[in-house]
Amino acid sequence: MTPHELVAVLEKHERWLKNKSGGSRANLTMANMEGSNLSGVNLAQGKLSGANLSHCDLSNANLSTADLFAAHLTKADLSGCNLYRADLRGAHMRGAKMKRAILREADLRGGALLYGGQGGKGGKGLDFVRSDLSGTDFDDASLTNANLSGADLTDVSMNGADCEGALLTGATLMRASMKSCNLARADLRGSNLSGVNLQGAVLRDANLTGAMLAGANLRNADLQGAKLEGADLAGADTTGANLARSADNFSVQIQQALHSHYTWINTNGTMGARADLTGADLSHIDLTGVNLSGANLKRANLSGAKMREALLIMCDISEAVLAGADFSAAILDGANLRGANMDGVRLDGAGVGWVDIKGPDGQPTGRLWAANLTGARLTGSSCVRTNLRGANLSDCDFSNADLTGAILSDANIRDAKFSGANLTGASLPPPPDPDDD
């Protein structure tokens, strides 16, 4: 298409949009406009299906509700372009610039094309074309309620983009940069987010069921209310993330074990069964205020778990991973935490001391059962006003921990490490006698 022909099409389209005589809707289907300067043009509702717009300058253009089905936009500049409700199914946008573009309610799914030739019945058939958006710059773009289901978004940049309510089911977002991206209420079921940088992103109430988040950066991300059932978080950095998974997001076996344990607790052991969750992956589970006393959590993964005000009396949590978990105001009296990884754990106001053993008649026997933290690692933990009275803390590592106001009287601290720890106001037992073997 020559520049003169293109200008004529644009002029008639402008008249058509304004309902003036002599106007006609722009029909640029399959047109070759590669490299054209279309900055600021108004092609709203235009027909550009299959058009070659590669390397075009479409910055600040108006393509709202335009038909761009299977259009070629490779390395095109669509910065600030209005693509509201545009049909971009099957579009090729590899390496395009979409910075500050408006893509609200746009359709960027794959699409089926009718093709001719020798294949298929009667020489025709359907060819499904997946939208290729890999390497595209979507920084600060508006993608509210956009449909990107199944799209290839590998290596894209979506920093600061607004994707609230967007459909991204089955999308590939490997290695994408999505810092501070708004993905609230977005549907990311089955999407591949491996290695994605989601630092500071908002994922409130997002659906991440079955999503791949292995190696993702979720530092300081907001995942409050997000659905994470079956999500793979292996190796993900969740430091500072607001990440909580209700029990409903875990396997049926884990849900049944918890329910049976609650029944066991509430009926004094006459019904239900003690929970045996040995080695279970309970990372980031939210069990705030629950009663799991007596449960077997040996070698379980409770990293990042929310256990505030929970009752975990006489629990076996030995060799478990509790890194970054929040046990503020929880009661862990008599619990077995031997060899547990508790780096960065929060135990502010928690009780991790001894418990009075009761006999079959329910009366105290006078025998105390102390919490066992032998060999546990609590580096960088917060133990402000934690009650560790009488606990076995031998060989514990409290390096750089905050033990402000903690109670360690009567505790066994032989070979415990306190280098760099804040012991302001802490009550400590007398130093162990080095001659006492």
Backbone torsions as a table, in degrees:
resi	resn	phi	psi	omega
1	MET	NA	130.6	-178.8
2	THR	-79.8	157.9	177.9
3	PRO	-56.3	-38.7	-179.6
4	HIS	-64.2	-42.0	178.4
5	GLU	-63.6	-40.2	-179.7
6	LEU	-65.7	-43.2	179.1
7	VAL	-61.0	-39.9	179.2
8	ALA	-63.2	-41.2	178.9
9	VAL	-63.4	-42.8	-178.2
10	LEU	-66.5	-38.6	179.5
11	GLU	-65.8	-44.5	179.2
12	LYS	-65.1	-36.1	179.6
13	HIS	-67.0	-38.8	178.9
14	GLU	-61.6	-42.3	178.0
15	ARG	-65.4	-38.0	179.3
16	TRP	-63.9	-41.5	179.3
17	LEU	-63.9	-29.7	-178.4
18	LYS	-96.7	7.8	179.2
19	ASN	59.1	35.7	178.0
20	LYS	-94.9	155.5	179.8
21	SER	-66.1	149.8	179.6
22	GLY	80.7	2.9	179.8
23	GLY	-89.2	156.3	174.8
24	SER	-153.6	146.2	-178.4
25	ARG	-64.7	134.2	-179.3
26	ALA	-63.4	126.2	176.3
27	ASN	-122.0	97.2	-178.7
28	LEU	-113.7	28.9	179.6
29	THR	-57.5	126.8	178.5
30	MET	64.3	9.9	-179.9
31	ALA	-69.3	147.1	178.3
32	ASN	-101.6	105.5	-179.7
33	MET	-122.8	26.4	-175.1
34	GLU	-52.6	130.3	176.1
35	GLY	78.6	3.6	-177.8
36	SER	-71.6	151.6	175.7
37	ASN	-93.5	104.3	-179.0
38	LEU	-118.7	26.9	-178.1
39	SER	-58.9	126.8	175.7
40	GLY	76.8	4.4	-178.7
41	VAL	-69.2	156.6	177.3
42	ASN	-110.1	99.6	177.3
43	LEU	-118.1	32.7	177.3
44	ALA	-56.1	133.0	-179.4
45	GLN	67.3	9.5	-179.6
46	GLY	-70.3	156.9	178.3
47	LYS	-99.3	109.0	-178.5
48	LEU	-130.5	27.4	-178.6
49	SER	-59.6	126.7	177.6
50	GLY	72.6	5.0	-178.3
51	ALA	-67.5	147.4	176.6
52	ASN	-94.3	103.2	-179.6
53	LEU	-116.8	21.8	-179.7
54	SER	-60.5	139.0	177.9
55	HIS	64.3	9.3	178.8
56	CYS	-74.2	152.2	171.4
57	ASP	-96.6	102.5	179.6
58	LEU	-114.8	23.9	-178.2
59	SER	-60.5	134.9	178.6
60	ASN	60.7	16.2	176.8
61	ALA	-76.1	160.3	176.6
62	ASN	-107.2	105.0	178.4
63	LEU	-119.3	27.4	-178.7
64	SER	-61.7	137.1	-179.0
65	THR	55.0	18.4	178.3
66	ALA	-75.0	152.9	176.1
67	ASP	-92.0	101.7	179.8
68	LEU	-116.6	31.6	-178.5
69	PHE	-56.5	123.7	177.9
70	ALA	57.3	23.8	178.1
71	ALA	-71.0	153.8	178.7
72	HIS	-100.9	110.6	-178.1
73	LEU	-122.8	26.0	-178.3
74	THR	-56.7	124.8	178.6
75	LYS	56.7	24.3	174.8
76	ALA	-77.1	154.1	177.8
77	ASP	-100.7	103.9	179.8
78	LEU	-112.4	27.9	-179.3
79	SER	-58.8	127.0	178.7
80	GLY	69.7	9.1	-178.0
81	CYS	-73.2	142.6	177.5
82	ASN	-93.4	107.1	-179.9
83	LEU	-117.2	31.5	-179.7
84	TYR	-55.8	122.9	178.6
85	ARG	57.1	23.0	177.8
86	ALA	-70.5	148.1	176.7
87	ASP	-92.1	102.2	-178.4
88	LEU	-115.5	25.8	179.7
89	ARG	-60.8	131.9	177.6
90	GLY	69.3	13.7	-178.3
91	ALA	-72.0	148.9	176.4
92	HIS	-103.2	110.6	-174.7
93	MET	-128.7	25.0	-177.7
94	ARG	-56.0	124.1	176.4
95	GLY	73.1	12.9	-179.9
96	ALA	-73.8	155.9	176.2
97	LYS	-99.5	115.8	-178.2
98	MET	-120.5	21.3	-176.1
99	LYS	-57.2	127.5	179.4
100	ARG	63.6	11.9	178.7
101	ALA	-67.7	152.6	177.6
102	ILE	-102.5	112.5	-178.7
103	LEU	-124.0	26.8	-179.2
104	ARG	-58.5	128.5	177.9
105	GLU	60.5	16.3	176.1
106	ALA	-70.8	153.6	-179.3
107	ASP	-107.7	107.1	-178.4
108	LEU	-115.1	25.8	177.4
109	ARG	-71.0	172.5	169.4
110	GLY	-69.7	168.0	-179.2
111	GLY	-146.1	160.8	179.3
112	ALA	-102.7	128.5	179.6
113	LEU	-109.4	139.6	174.1
114	LEU	-84.3	125.5	-179.5
115	TYR	-123.2	155.9	177.0
116	GLY	-104.6	-173.2	-179.8
117	GLY	118.8	-160.0	-175.3
118	GLN	-86.2	-21.4	-175.4
119	GLY	-80.2	163.8	175.3
120	GLY	74.5	175.8	-180.0
121	LYS	-74.0	131.7	178.7
122	GLY	65.4	22.7	178.5
123	GLY	77.4	8.3	-179.7
124	LYS	-130.2	159.7	179.0
125	GLY	-166.7	-177.2	179.2
126	LEU	-111.8	133.8	178.8
127	ASP	-120.6	117.2	179.9
128	PHE	-81.9	123.6	-179.0
129	VAL	-109.6	122.2	179.2
130	ARG	-84.3	135.6	178.3
131	SER	-63.1	124.9	-179.9
132	ASP	-105.6	102.6	-179.7
133	LEU	-114.5	14.5	-174.2
134	SER	-60.3	139.0	177.7
135	GLY	73.4	7.8	-178.0
136	THR	-77.3	146.4	178.3
137	ASP	-96.9	103.3	178.3
138	PHE	-105.4	18.6	-176.9
139	ASP	-53.8	129.4	176.9
140	ASP	61.9	14.7	178.3
141	ALA	-76.3	157.2	177.2
142	SER	-102.8	109.8	-178.2
143	LEU	-120.2	28.5	-178.5
144	THR	-55.5	125.1	178.3
145	ASN	59.6	17.4	176.1
146	ALA	-69.7	152.5	-179.9
147	ASN	-107.1	104.7	179.7
148	LEU	-116.8	27.3	-177.6
149	SER	-56.9	126.7	176.4
150	GLY	73.5	4.7	-177.1
151	ALA	-73.3	151.5	175.4
152	ASP	-91.1	104.9	-178.6
153	LEU	-115.2	29.1	179.8
154	THR	-58.3	133.7	174.8
155	ASP	63.0	17.3	178.4
156	VAL	-73.6	162.3	174.3
157	SER	-115.2	117.9	-179.8
158	MET	-126.3	31.0	-178.2
159	ASN	-60.5	126.1	177.9
160	GLY	72.4	6.1	-179.4
161	ALA	-71.2	150.4	177.2
162	ASP	-102.1	102.4	-178.0
163	CYS	-114.5	29.2	-177.7
164	GLU	-58.9	128.5	178.1
165	GLY	72.7	8.4	-178.2
166	ALA	-69.0	149.4	176.3
167	LEU	-97.2	114.0	-178.2
168	LEU	-128.4	28.6	-178.3
169	THR	-62.6	129.5	177.5
170	GLY	69.9	8.7	-179.6
171	ALA	-74.0	151.7	176.7
172	THR	-104.0	115.3	-177.1
173	LEU	-123.2	27.4	-176.2
174	MET	-55.2	133.1	175.3
175	ARG	62.1	16.0	178.6
176	ALA	-69.7	152.4	174.8
177	SER	-105.9	112.1	-174.8
178	MET	-129.7	41.6	-179.4
179	LYS	-62.6	132.9	177.9
180	SER	58.4	22.1	178.0
181	CYS	-74.3	140.1	177.7
182	ASN	-93.3	106.2	179.9
183	LEU	-117.3	26.2	179.0
184	ALA	-58.0	133.1	178.9
185	ARG	62.3	11.8	178.5
186	ALA	-71.5	148.2	178.7
187	ASP	-100.6	105.1	-176.8
188	LEU	-115.9	26.5	-178.5
189	ARG	-57.7	128.3	176.1
190	GLY	68.5	10.9	-179.7
191	SER	-78.3	155.9	179.1
192	ASN	-102.5	105.2	-178.8
193	LEU	-113.5	28.1	-177.9
194	SER	-62.1	127.9	176.4
195	GLY	71.2	11.5	-178.4
196	VAL	-74.7	142.3	176.0
197	ASN	-93.4	102.0	-179.6
198	LEU	-112.2	29.1	-178.3
199	GLN	-58.9	125.6	178.7
200	GLY	71.1	8.8	-179.1
201	ALA	-72.3	153.6	177.2
202	VAL	-102.8	114.4	-179.4
203	LEU	-123.3	30.7	-178.3
204	ARG	-60.9	127.8	177.8
205	ASP	61.4	16.8	175.9
206	ALA	-73.1	152.0	178.7
207	ASN	-101.2	105.3	-178.9
208	LEU	-111.9	26.1	-179.7
209	THR	-57.7	123.5	178.0
210	GLY	71.0	10.3	-178.8
211	ALA	-75.2	151.2	176.6
212	MET	-96.5	113.3	-179.6
213	LEU	-121.7	21.5	-178.0
214	ALA	-59.3	127.1	177.3
215	GLY	72.1	10.0	-179.3
216	ALA	-73.4	151.9	175.4
217	ASN	-96.4	106.4	-179.4
218	LEU	-114.1	25.2	-178.3
219	ARG	-59.9	127.7	177.0
220	ASN	60.5	18.1	177.1
221	ALA	-76.4	152.0	179.3
222	ASP	-104.2	105.7	-179.3
223	LEU	-114.3	25.1	-179.4
224	GLN	-59.1	124.7	178.3
225	GLY	78.9	2.2	-179.7
226	ALA	-70.3	144.0	177.1
227	LYS	-90.8	121.1	-174.1
228	LEU	-124.8	22.3	-179.7
229	GLU	-62.0	122.7	178.6
230	GLY	75.0	6.5	178.9
231	ALA	-72.8	141.8	179.4
232	ASP	-96.9	108.3	-178.7
233	LEU	-108.6	20.3	-177.3
234	ALA	-59.4	124.2	176.8
235	GLY	74.6	4.9	179.6
236	ALA	-73.1	142.5	177.8
237	ASP	-93.6	107.1	-177.0
238	THR	-109.4	22.1	-179.9
239	THR	-56.7	123.8	177.7
240	GLY	74.2	3.1	-178.6
241	ALA	-76.0	143.6	174.3
242	ASN	-89.9	80.4	-171.6
243	LEU	-119.7	115.6	179.4
244	ALA	-135.8	130.1	-180.0
245	ARG	-116.5	119.0	177.5
246	SER	-69.5	161.1	-179.5
247	ALA	-58.4	-25.6	179.9
248	ASP	-64.9	-17.2	-179.3
249	ASN	-88.2	3.5	-178.0
250	PHE	-108.0	173.6	-175.3
251	SER	-62.1	159.8	179.3
252	VAL	-59.8	-37.6	-179.3
253	GLN	-61.7	-43.2	180.0
254	ILE	-67.7	-41.7	178.8
255	GLN	-61.8	-41.7	-180.0
256	GLN	-67.0	-39.7	179.1
257	ALA	-62.6	-41.4	179.3
258	LEU	-67.5	-44.9	-179.7
259	HIS	-61.9	-43.1	180.0
260	SER	-64.5	-35.3	179.3
261	HIS	-68.6	-40.6	178.6
262	TYR	-60.8	-41.1	177.3
263	THR	-62.7	-42.0	179.4
264	TRP	-60.2	-41.2	179.3
265	ILE	-68.1	-48.4	-173.4
266	ASN	-71.5	-18.7	179.2
267	THR	-109.6	15.8	-179.7
268	ASN	54.7	35.7	174.2
269	GLY	86.6	2.3	-179.1
270	THR	-80.1	-22.7	178.6
271	MET	-135.9	165.6	-179.6
272	GLY	73.8	-162.4	-179.3
273	ALA	-156.3	149.1	177.0
274	ARG	-62.0	134.6	-178.0
275	ALA	-70.5	127.3	173.3
276	ASP	-114.2	99.8	-177.7
277	LEU	-116.3	39.1	179.1
278	THR	-55.8	123.9	176.3
279	GLY	70.9	8.0	-177.1
280	ALA	-71.2	147.6	175.8
281	ASP	-89.3	102.4	179.7
282	LEU	-116.8	26.5	-176.4
283	SER	-58.5	132.5	177.1
284	HIS	64.8	18.4	177.5
285	ILE	-69.1	145.8	177.4
286	ASP	-105.5	104.2	178.7
287	LEU	-122.3	38.5	-179.8
288	THR	-55.1	125.1	174.4
289	GLY	74.1	4.8	-178.2
290	VAL	-79.1	162.2	177.7
291	ASN	-108.4	103.9	177.6
292	LEU	-113.8	23.8	-178.8
293	SER	-54.3	132.8	178.2
294	GLY	83.0	-1.1	-178.2
295	ALA	-73.2	155.0	177.0
296	ASN	-100.3	108.2	-179.7
297	LEU	-119.5	27.2	-177.7
298	LYS	-59.6	130.7	178.8
299	ARG	60.7	15.7	178.4
300	ALA	-73.7	154.2	176.0
301	ASN	-98.3	104.2	179.3
302	LEU	-115.1	26.1	-179.4
303	SER	-60.8	133.0	178.6
304	GLY	69.9	9.9	-177.6
305	ALA	-68.7	150.0	175.5
306	LYS	-101.5	104.9	-175.5
307	MET	-124.1	27.3	-178.3
308	ARG	-58.5	133.1	176.3
309	GLU	60.7	17.3	177.7
310	ALA	-76.5	153.7	175.5
311	LEU	-102.3	116.0	-177.3
312	LEU	-129.7	38.9	-177.5
313	ILE	-65.3	132.2	177.5
314	MET	59.5	24.6	176.7
315	CYS	-76.0	148.5	171.1
316	ASP	-97.6	104.3	-179.6
317	ILE	-119.7	25.6	-176.9
318	SER	-64.6	141.9	177.6
319	GLU	59.8	15.8	179.4
320	ALA	-81.2	161.7	176.7
321	VAL	-102.9	112.2	-177.6
322	LEU	-118.3	16.1	-175.4
323	ALA	-55.6	127.9	176.6
324	GLY	73.7	6.2	-179.5
325	ALA	-76.9	155.5	-179.5
326	ASP	-111.5	106.8	178.5
327	PHE	-111.5	27.4	-178.5
328	SER	-55.3	131.2	177.6
329	ALA	61.5	12.6	176.4
330	ALA	-77.4	158.4	177.6
331	ILE	-112.2	113.1	-179.4
332	LEU	-119.9	29.5	-179.3
333	ASP	-57.9	131.9	178.0
334	GLY	73.9	4.8	-177.9
335	ALA	-73.0	151.1	177.0
336	ASN	-99.9	106.9	-179.4
337	LEU	-116.8	25.5	-177.0
338	ARG	-58.9	128.0	175.7
339	GLY	69.0	13.2	-178.1
340	ALA	-75.9	147.5	174.0
341	ASN	-91.2	106.0	-176.2
342	MET	-118.7	28.2	179.6
343	ASP	-59.0	129.8	177.2
344	GLY	69.9	12.0	-179.4
345	VAL	-70.4	151.8	177.0
346	ARG	-109.9	117.4	-178.9
347	LEU	-123.1	24.9	-176.8
348	ASP	-57.4	124.6	177.6
349	GLY	70.5	8.3	-179.3
350	ALA	-81.0	157.5	175.2
351	GLY	-108.0	117.6	-179.6
352	VAL	-131.4	53.0	-176.1
353	GLY	-112.0	-138.9	-178.5
354	TRP	-103.1	163.3	179.0
355	VAL	-130.7	145.6	-179.8
356	ASP	-83.5	116.7	-179.7
357	ILE	-69.6	134.9	178.8
358	LYS	-106.6	149.7	179.7
359	GLY	-84.0	-179.2	-180.0
360	PRO	-58.0	-26.5	-180.0
361	ASP	-84.4	1.4	179.2
362	GLY	83.4	1.6	179.9
363	GLN	-92.6	147.9	178.4
364	PRO	-60.1	138.8	179.0
365	THR	-93.5	-10.1	-176.7
366	GLY	85.5	-2.1	178.9
367	ARG	-95.4	127.8	-178.8
368	LEU	-98.2	137.6	177.9
369	TRP	-115.5	112.6	-174.2
370	ALA	-85.7	151.3	172.8
371	ALA	-66.2	140.6	-176.2
372	ASN	-113.9	110.2	178.6
373	LEU	-116.7	26.5	-178.6
374	THR	-53.9	124.5	176.1
375	GLY	71.3	9.0	179.0
376	ALA	-73.4	151.1	-179.8
377	ARG	-110.8	118.9	-177.9
378	LEU	-125.4	36.9	-178.4
379	THR	-63.7	132.7	178.8
380	GLY	68.7	15.4	-178.3
381	SER	-79.8	161.2	176.7
382	SER	-110.5	108.4	-178.0
383	CYS	-120.4	44.5	-179.1
384	VAL	-67.1	122.0	-179.8
385	ARG	57.9	25.3	176.5
386	THR	-73.1	135.5	179.0
387	ASN	-93.6	103.3	179.1
388	LEU	-111.0	25.2	-175.8
389	ARG	-60.7	127.0	176.4
390	GLY	77.6	-2.2	-177.4
391	ALA	-71.4	151.9	175.5
392	ASN	-88.8	104.5	-177.0
393	LEU	-110.0	21.3	-177.8
394	SER	-63.3	135.0	179.0
395	ASP	63.6	17.6	175.7
396	CYS	-74.7	149.5	177.5
397	ASP	-111.7	103.6	178.7
398	PHE	-103.4	25.1	-177.7
399	SER	-55.8	129.3	177.3
400	ASN	61.1	18.5	177.4
401	ALA	-82.3	156.1	175.9
402	ASP	-101.6	106.3	-178.1
403	LEU	-110.9	30.3	-179.6
404	THR	-56.4	122.1	177.2
405	GLY	68.9	11.8	-179.2
406	ALA	-72.2	150.7	179.0
407	ILE	-106.5	112.0	179.4
408	LEU	-119.8	14.4	-179.5
409	SER	-61.7	143.1	-178.2
410	ASP	65.8	4.5	178.4
411	ALA	-80.9	153.7	175.8
412	ASN	-92.4	108.1	-177.6
413	ILE	-112.5	23.2	179.0
414	ARG	-59.3	128.9	178.9
415	ASP	64.4	11.4	176.0
416	ALA	-73.3	148.3	-177.9
417	LYS	-108.8	130.1	-179.2
418	PHE	-127.0	23.0	-177.1
419	SER	-63.4	127.3	179.8
420	GLY	75.3	2.5	-178.4
421	ALA	-77.9	147.9	175.2
422	ASN	-91.8	110.4	-176.5
423	LEU	-110.0	21.8	-179.3
424	THR	-59.1	121.8	177.2
425	GLY	73.5	5.1	179.9
426	ALA	-77.4	142.9	175.4
427	SER	-98.6	115.5	-175.2
428	LEU	-108.0	151.0	174.5
429	PRO	-73.1	164.7	176.2
430	PRO	-60.7	146.7	178.9
431	PRO	-56.8	140.7	180.0
432	PRO	-64.0	145.5	179.0
433	ASP	-74.4	116.8	-178.4
434	PRO	-61.3	-20.9	-179.9
435	ASP	-87.3	-5.0	-178.4
436	ASP	-90.3	97.3	-179.5
437	ASP	-99.3	NA	NA
